[in-house]
Amino acid sequence: MKHVVQIIGLHPGSLEPLESSRKIIEEADVLAGGKRLLDEFPDFEGEILPFFSPVAAFAEKLEERSQSGKRIVLLADGDPLLFGIAESMIRHLGNDHVCVTPCVSTVQLAASRLGKTWKNLDIISLHGRTNFSPLFGSLQRKADCAVYTDSINSPSVIARALLEKCVTDYTMTVLAELGTDSETITTGPLENFIDFNCPDLNIVMLTVESTFNEHPVIGRNDDDFTRQKELITKLPVRAAGLALLGLNKGQTIWDLGAGCGSVSIEASFLAENSQVFAIEKDTERFEMIKENIRKFRAFTVEPIQGTMPEALAELPEPDRIFIGGGIGKGSATISEATARLKPGGRIVVHAILMGSVQRTKEIFENLGWQWQAMLLQASVSDKLAGDIRFKAQNPVTIMWADKPEA
């Protein structure tokens, strides 16, 4: 006999079940869910099981009740498969033991209030989260966003975080207590929401007039970056280094000795919704990184000023590391980088000096890592005597290695 947990979505705000779901709820032996949802069914005569953490333990409790033959209904808000409880329950109980009945989602309801299609929205949840990178990544691409909030990540907190990133072209709409008699909708520029108060039950819509991003994903001209003369990872070797990093969505990336931030900025567009940390000790270059972040809307780049390896201590462990500067005459930086790199992660080193190449080679070999290298020298067109010549750039040794899986 197959034992199934019925996950039923209630209408946002009013918490009314679909008519087809009422009988399932009434005939259940166990009614589970969050307190706010359970309070809507004071006359339920069976067992009440409030949600508790961790999710795995809660799922185990539901499974025990189900295996004993009891009919289980787990209440959810809106669509349980849209940043809801259903994904976790399916993961713990198995797809064959979960049946989901969705209701209209909060995003759909919010879009209907604004007369706006929601099919192209980036839908982001900050509920119970501390990482704003998915939101910053969406704004970096100039996408319209629907943002699930909580009591900590409130509209005012979100507005302040975006203004700190110099986001200025978005309009915020806060839809509070949707689907209730107390429903309110407030729209305005981000500045209007710095000290904004509203009920915890709300969703934020962020919209921008233009969804066209004028910057290419990769291949920006060196002259487009604010930089000190010649102190930049130039376009040909920058493109090669970024390709060798093997960037993907949702990664943590370190750019050590970031200079003006050119690698960090282009990495942030390639690795969607990633956290990119640009570490640079020089004050003038650090300010240039911040200027370039503003110029290119690279909101997922976090500039860090400090001396390595000490500046790395508080950073999350990386999936990818790029070292374009900062190796110096010692091995402390690259030793710390290889130690902190996640298993399966990749490190790419650009070196001009033979001493840096030798130290990198020795560290990789002492660790027993398989490594590869290429020597890359590019020549670019340059005006001379009324004609064009090819002007050689410095040769750069690119070395890369993957950290073995544990």
C-alpha positions in Angstrom: 0.0 0.0 0.0 1.4 3.4 -0.9 1.3 6.0 1.9 1.0 9.5 0.6 1.4 12.9 2.4 -1.1 15.4 0.9 0.5 18.8 0.7 -2.3 21.4 0.1 -1.7 25.0 -0.8 -4.0 27.6 0.7 -4.9 30.9 -1.0 -2.3 33.6 0.1 -3.7 36.0 2.7 -7.2 34.5 3.1 -5.8 31.0 3.6 -8.9 29.6 2.0 -8.4 26.1 0.5 -9.6 25.2 -3.0 -13.1 23.8 -2.9 -11.6 20.5 -4.2 -9.3 20.4 -1.2 -11.8 20.9 1.6 -12.9 17.3 1.8 -9.3 16.0 1.8 -8.6 18.3 4.8 -11.8 17.4 6.6 -11.1 13.6 6.2 -7.5 13.8 7.3 -6.3 12.1 10.5 -3.4 14.5 11.0 -3.2 18.1 10.0 0.3 19.5 9.9 1.8 22.9 9.0 2.8 26.3 10.4 0.9 27.8 13.3 -0.6 30.6 11.2 -2.1 28.0 8.8 -3.3 25.6 11.4 -5.1 28.4 13.3 -7.4 28.7 10.3 -8.9 25.2 11.1 -9.9 25.5 14.8 -12.6 22.9 14.4 -10.4 20.1 13.0 -11.0 17.1 15.2 -7.9 15.0 14.3 -4.3 15.3 15.5 -2.6 18.7 15.0 1.1 18.6 14.2 2.8 22.1 14.1 5.8 22.4 12.0 9.2 22.3 13.7 12.9 22.3 12.7 14.9 20.7 11.4 12.9 19.8 8.3 14.4 16.2 8.2 13.0 15.5 11.7 9.6 16.9 10.8 9.5 14.8 7.6 10.4 11.7 9.7 7.5 12.4 12.0 5.1 12.7 9.1 6.4 9.5 7.6 5.8 7.7 11.0 2.2 8.8 11.0 1.7 7.9 7.3 3.2 4.4 7.7 0.8 3.7 10.6 -2.0 4.2 8.1 -3.1 7.7 9.0 -4.1 10.2 6.4 -1.8 13.2 6.5 -2.4 16.7 5.2 0.4 19.2 5.3 -0.8 22.8 4.8 1.2 25.3 2.8 0.8 28.9 1.6 0.1 29.4 -2.1 2.1 27.1 -4.3 4.0 24.6 -2.1 6.5 24.0 -4.9 7.5 27.7 -5.3 10.0 28.3 -2.4 7.6 26.2 -0.3 7.7 23.1 1.9 7.0 20.6 -0.9 10.5 20.5 -2.3 11.9 19.5 1.1 9.3 16.9 1.7 9.8 15.3 -1.7 13.5 15.2 -1.0 13.0 13.5 2.3 10.0 11.3 1.6 10.4 10.6 -2.0 8.3 11.7 -5.0 6.0 8.7 -4.8 5.0 9.5 -1.2 4.0 13.1 -1.7 0.9 14.5 -3.5 0.9 18.3 -4.1 -2.2 20.4 -4.7 -1.1 24.0 -5.4 -3.1 27.1 -5.0 -2.4 30.5 -6.7 1.0 31.7 -5.6 1.8 35.0 -3.9 3.8 36.0 -7.0 0.8 35.4 -9.2 -1.5 37.3 -6.9 0.9 40.3 -6.7 1.3 40.3 -10.5 -2.4 40.4 -10.9 -2.7 43.4 -8.6 -0.2 45.3 -10.7 -1.6 44.1 -14.1 1.8 42.7 -14.9 2.8 39.4 -16.5 4.9 37.2 -14.2 6.3 34.7 -16.6 9.5 36.7 -17.1 10.0 37.7 -13.5 13.1 36.5 -11.6 11.5 35.0 -8.5 13.9 35.2 -5.5 13.4 34.2 -1.9 15.2 36.0 0.9 13.1 34.1 3.5 15.5 32.8 6.1 18.5 33.7 4.0 21.6 35.9 4.5 23.0 35.8 0.9 21.6 38.5 -1.3 23.7 37.4 -4.3 20.7 36.0 -6.3 19.0 39.3 -6.0 22.1 41.3 -6.9 22.6 39.0 -9.9 19.1 39.7 -11.2 19.5 43.5 -10.8 22.9 43.2 -12.5 21.1 41.7 -15.6 18.4 44.4 -15.3 15.7 41.9 -14.7 12.3 42.5 -13.0 12.1 40.7 -9.7 9.6 39.3 -7.2 11.2 38.9 -3.8 9.8 36.8 -0.9 10.8 38.6 2.3 10.7 37.8 6.0 10.8 39.8 9.3 14.5 40.2 9.1 14.9 40.8 5.3 12.1 43.4 5.2 11.5 45.9 2.4 13.5 48.5 4.2 16.5 46.2 4.7 16.3 45.3 1.0 16.0 48.9 -0.1 19.1 49.9 2.0 21.1 47.0 0.7 20.3 48.0 -2.9 21.1 51.6 -2.3 24.5 50.6 -0.8 25.2 48.8 -4.1 24.3 52.1 -5.9 21.2 50.6 -7.5 19.3 53.7 -8.5 17.1 52.8 -11.5 14.6 50.4 -9.9 11.1 51.0 -8.6 10.0 49.1 -5.5 6.4 48.0 -4.9 5.5 46.5 -1.5 2.4 44.4 -1.4 1.4 43.7 2.2 -1.2 41.3 3.5 -2.4 40.3 0.0 -5.7 38.6 -0.1 -6.9 40.0 3.2 -9.1 43.0 4.1 -5.9 44.8 5.3 -4.2 44.6 1.9 -2.0 47.6 1.0 0.2 48.4 -2.1 2.9 51.0 -1.9 5.1 52.0 -4.9 8.0 54.4 -5.2 11.8 54.8 -5.6 14.1 52.8 -3.3 14.8 55.9 -1.2 11.2 56.0 -0.1 11.6 52.6 1.6 14.7 53.2 3.8 12.5 53.6 7.0 9.4 51.9 5.6 7.3 49.8 8.1 4.7 47.3 7.1 3.4 43.9 8.2 5.8 40.9 8.0 3.4 39.3 5.5 4.5 41.0 2.3 6.2 40.5 -1.1 8.4 43.0 -2.9 8.3 43.7 -6.6 11.3 45.4 -8.2 10.9 46.8 -11.7 13.2 48.7 -14.1 12.2 50.6 -17.2 14.8 49.0 -19.4 15.8 45.4 -19.4 18.6 45.9 -21.9 22.1 45.5 -20.5 24.5 47.7 -22.5 27.6 45.8 -21.4 28.8 42.6 -23.0 29.0 39.5 -20.8 32.7 39.2 -21.6 35.3 41.0 -23.7 35.2 44.5 -22.3 37.9 46.8 -23.7 40.7 47.4 -21.2 40.2 51.2 -21.7 36.6 50.9 -20.4 37.9 50.1 -16.9 39.1 52.8 -14.5 42.6 51.6 -13.8 46.2 52.6 -13.1 48.3 52.7 -16.3 49.0 49.1 -17.5 47.9 47.6 -14.2 45.1 45.4 -15.6 44.7 41.7 -16.6 44.5 42.5 -20.3 41.7 41.3 -22.5 43.4 38.3 -24.3 44.8 36.7 -21.1 41.7 37.7 -19.1 39.4 35.9 -21.5 41.7 32.8 -21.4 41.8 32.9 -17.6 38.0 33.2 -17.3 37.5 30.3 -19.7 39.9 28.1 -17.7 38.1 28.9 -14.4 35.1 26.9 -15.6 32.6 29.3 -14.0 29.0 28.2 -13.3 25.9 29.4 -11.5 25.9 30.0 -7.7 29.6 29.7 -7.0 31.9 31.5 -4.6 34.8 33.0 -6.4 38.0 34.7 -5.1 40.0 37.1 -7.2 43.2 37.6 -5.3 45.3 40.7 -6.1 42.3 42.0 -8.0 43.9 45.3 -9.3 41.1 47.3 -10.9 38.6 44.3 -10.7 38.4 43.5 -14.4 38.5 39.7 -13.8 36.0 39.9 -10.9 33.6 42.0 -12.9 33.6 39.8 -16.0 33.4 36.7 -13.8 30.3 38.0 -12.1 28.4 38.2 -15.4 29.5 34.7 -16.5 28.8 33.0 -13.1 25.2 34.0 -12.6 24.1 34.5 -9.0 27.6 33.9 -7.7 29.5 35.7 -4.9 32.6 37.2 -6.2 35.2 38.6 -3.7 37.8 41.0 -5.2 40.7 41.3 -2.7 43.2 44.1 -3.2 45.5 45.8 -0.6 46.3 49.0 -2.5 43.9 51.8 -1.5 43.9 53.6 -4.9 43.2 50.3 -6.8 40.6 49.3 -4.2 38.7 52.5 -4.9 39.0 51.8 -8.7 37.4 48.4 -8.1 34.4 50.1 -6.4 34.1 52.6 -9.3 34.2 49.8 -11.9 31.5 47.9 -9.9 29.3 51.0 -10.2 30.2 51.6 -13.8 29.4 48.0 -15.0 26.6 47.3 -12.5 28.5 44.3 -11.2 26.5 44.1 -8.0 27.5 40.6 -7.1 31.2 41.7 -6.7 32.2 42.4 -3.1 35.4 44.4 -2.9 37.7 43.6 0.1 40.7 45.7 1.1 43.4 44.0 2.9 46.7 42.2 2.9 46.8 38.5 1.9 46.6 35.9 3.3 45.1 37.6 6.4 42.3 39.2 4.4 41.0 35.7 3.4 40.3 34.5 6.9 36.6 35.6 7.1 35.6 34.8 3.5 33.5 31.8 2.6 35.4 28.9 1.1 35.6 29.3 -2.7 34.7 27.1 -5.6 37.0 29.0 -7.9 40.1 31.1 -7.3 41.9 33.4 -9.7 45.3 34.8 -8.7 46.4 37.6 -11.0 48.6 39.4 -8.4 49.7 39.2 -4.9 51.8 36.0 -5.0 54.9 38.1 -4.2 58.1 36.5 -3.1 56.6 34.1 -0.6 54.1 31.3 -0.9 51.7 32.2 2.0 48.9 33.5 -0.3 48.8 30.6 -2.7 49.2 28.1 0.1 46.3 29.6 2.0 44.3 29.7 -1.3 44.8 26.0 -2.1 44.0 25.0 1.5 40.7 26.9 1.5 39.6 25.8 -2.0 36.7 23.4 -1.9 37.3 19.8 -3.0 36.7 19.7 -6.7 37.3 23.4 -7.1 39.7 25.0 -9.5 42.5 27.6 -9.1 43.9 29.6 -12.0 47.2 31.6 -11.6 48.5 34.3 -13.9 52.2 34.9 -13.5 54.7 37.1 -15.3 57.7 36.5 -13.1 59.6 33.1 -13.2 59.7 33.1 -9.4 55.9 33.1 -9.2 55.8 30.3 -11.8 58.3 28.2 -9.8 56.5 28.7 -6.5 53.1 27.8 -8.0 54.6 24.7 -9.6 56.2 23.6 -6.3 53.0 24.0 -4.3 50.9 22.1 -6.8 53.4 19.3 -6.9 53.9 19.1 -3.1 50.1 18.8 -2.8 50.1 16.0 -5.4 47.7 18.0 -7.7 47.7 17.5 -11.4 48.4 20.8 -13.1 48.7 22.3 -16.5 50.2 25.5 -17.9 50.3 27.6 -21.0 52.4 30.5 -22.1 50.2 33.2 -23.7 51.5 36.2 -25.6 49.2 38.4 -27.5 49.9 41.2 -29.9 47.3 43.8 -30.6 47.0 46.4 -33.4 48.5 49.8 -32.7 48.9 52.9 -34.8 52.4 53.8 -35.9 53.6 56.3 -38.6 50.2 56.6 -40.2 49.8 52.8 -40.4 49.1 49.8 -38.2 51.5 47.5 -36.4 51.1 44.7 -33.9 52.3 45.7 -30.4 53.3 42.8 -28.2 52.0 42.5 -24.7 53.9 40.9 -21.9 53.9 37.1 -22.0 51.9 35.5 -19.2 52.1 32.0 -17.8 48.7 30.6 -17.0 48.7 27.7 -14.6 45.7 25.8 -13.4 44.8 22.8 -11.2 41.8 21.1 -9.7 41.7 20.2 -6.1 41.0 16.5 -5.7 37.7 15.4 -4.3 37.8 14.3 -0.7 
